[in-house]
Amino acid sequence: MENIELQLDEKILEKARALAKSRHCDLSELIAYAIEQLPVREPAKYPLLRLFADDPDSVDEMLEEVMKDRAAHPLNR
């Protein structure tokens, strides 16, 4: 195991100590548990599409246009 140094404001440290006490563990175990529970997020494959998350119909229309243009391109025939 490796020792590390953390800087936490007093409120966060108090909360961490209270959580550790309520879970019958020490701060190291609490931090390890919290890190294990955090999901690993994959970077978005198509970040531009997130801009249209609230408007899926627009995305469908855009993709339809792209596919039409692609099919009409002379090199794709």
N, C-alpha and C positions, 0 to 999 in steps of 0.2 A: 504494500500500500504506500501511497505517497501522501505527504502532508502538504496542504495548501493553505493559503491565507485568504480570507474573504473580508470584504468591507460591506457591511450592511447598516442601514440606518436603524435607529433604536426600535422603531415600531415593528419593522420586519423581524429583527432579532427576537423581540418579545414574542411575536406571533410564532416564530419558528420554535422557540423554547416551549411554548404552550402546546404546540402540535406534537412535538417530540414527547413531552410529558404525557399527553393524553394517549399516545400510541405506545407508550412504554419503551421508548428507544432514545438513543442520543442524537445529537444534531447530525453527525456523520451518516448515520443510518437513515435519518429523515431525508437528507439531501440526496442520498443514493436512491432511495425509494422514489422521490419526486422525479428525478432524472429518468429512471426506468419507466415511469408512467407517462412521460411526455411523448406524444407521437412524433415520429420522424417524418417530416414533410418533404415530399418529392417536389422538386421545382416544376412549375407548370410547363407542360410541353408546348402549349400554345397560349402564351400570356396575353396576346392581343384579343383572343376570344373572351377572356374574362371581362373585358370592357363591355361586352354585350350579354353578360350573364342574365340580366333582367329582361332581355329582348331576344329570345331564341328565334322568333320568326325572322328577324333581320338577319341573323346568322344563316338561317336556312336559305333566305333569298340570295345573300352574298355568295354562298357556296354553290348554289344553283347557277348563278351567273358565271362564276369561275369555271365550273365544269362545262358550260356551254362554250365559253371562250376557248377553253382548252381543246374541246372536241373540234372546234372550227379552225384551229391553228393548222396551217399546212404541214408542219412537221409531224403532227399527230395522226395523220391520215394513213 
